[in-house]
Amino acid sequence: MVHDFDELMTALKDKDYEFEKMDGFIKKNFKYTDGKSTDRVIDQLIMGIEPEDNSIR
């Protein structure tokens, strides 16, 4: 875990990260991971289409 930008840059440079923890983090913190976020933003903001709550993960 990093707490600021400098720590993030150091961790990335040193390749100090644990991929096995990513799935749990993603499932906990992100509702949509289907690659269609831009489509949803356009639909809602430009087209006025309300989002469906179909719990895609």
C-alpha positions, 0 to 999 in steps of 0.5 A: 500500500502506498500513501502518496504519489512519491511512494507510488512512483517508487513502488512502480519503479521497484516493481514492488506490488502484489498482483495476487491482491488485485482481484480482491481489491477490484471486486471490493471497489469497482462495480463495473469492470467490463470495459464499457464505462465510457459508453455508460458515461455517454449514455447517461450524460449525453443521451440522457439514458438512465443506467441499469442496475444489472450488477455487471462485474 
